[in-house]
Amino acid sequence: MNETATISGPPALEMRDLALGAMRDQSVSVAEEINWTVNAGEFWVVAGPQRSGKSDFLMLTGGLMSPTRGRHRCFGAEMPIFEEERLAERLRLGLVFDGGQLFNHLTIAENVALPLRYHENLTPDEAEPRVQAMLELAELSRFADCAPPAIARNWQKRAGLARALMLGPDVLLLDNPLARLDPRHANWWLNFLGQLARGQTALRAQPMTLVATSESFRPWRDHASHFALLNDGKFIPIGNRAALEASADALVRELLAGATDADASTSVQKK
C-alpha cells in the first residue's frame, strides 16, 4: 500500500464556504457549502456518479472559473489568478484534461513542448532536451512525430499528462484520468501517479500534491491517501483510507465496490 506524507507549510488548496456553479452556466448550482483543505503532498480522489459536476469542480480548483460564493486559495494565494503579473503563482497548478485536449495540427512532441515555448519563450531546439526526457518518461518517444489523431486515446491521454508536467507544477489536477483506458494503461497511470505522490520519479524528489476525479473509488483505494464524494449538490470530504473503508454511506460503498473506470470502457483500446 502506497503512503503519502504531507509537507509543512500552508495548505496547497483551501476552500471555505464555497459555492460552485456549472462552467457552461454559472446560474446552475453544482455544489454548495464546500469546505475542503488539501495539504501539500496529499493525494486526493474525488469520486461521484456521472454528471455530478466533477469536471466543473476540477476546473474551479484549477482556477479556470470563479466560485459563485466563498473563498478559494492555492498556497495562500486567492484564486482564481488571472493577472499576468501573478502567472508564476498560477503555474504552480498543472491540469490534465480528460482525453488530453491536444492540438491536432501539432505533433505529440510539439504539444508537450507548448508550455516551454509559451511560458519560458524557448525555441524548439532549446526545448528539445526537456521534451525528449518527458516523452521518454511517459513512454511516448516513438510517437513524438505523430499527430494526435494517429495514435490511440490511451497515448493521447499520456501526452496530456506529459504536457501538464513540463513546468514542474506543485499541484497536479487530473480530470477522470482512468476513463476509457484498457487495464494495462490504467495500471500504468496508477503506478506513475503513485510515484509522483511519493516523489520517486526523475521529475522531482519531493512529493507532488495530486487531485484526481473518478467515477469509482475502487481502483484508487491502495494508491490515493485521501478521498471525497461529490454528489447531489454536496461535496463531502471522507478522509483517509481507513475512513473510506469504514464509511457506511450507501453511495460510497457502491463506488468502492463497483466497476473501475477502466472496466467501464465500452471498448478496449489498442496499444
ABEGO torsion letter per residue (X at the ends): XBBBBBBBEBBABBBBGBBBBBAABAABBABBGBBBBBBBGBBBBBBBBBGAGAAAAAAAAAGABBBABEBBBBGGBBOBBABAAAAAAAAABBBBBBGGGBBAABBAAAAAAAAAAAAAGBBAAAAAAAAAAAAAAAGAAAAAABBAAABBAAAAAAAAAAAAAAAGBABBBBBGAABGBBAAAAAAAAAAAAAAAAGABAABABBBBBBBBBABAAAAAAABABBBBBBGGBBBBAEBAAAAAABABAAAAAAAABBBAAAABABBBBX
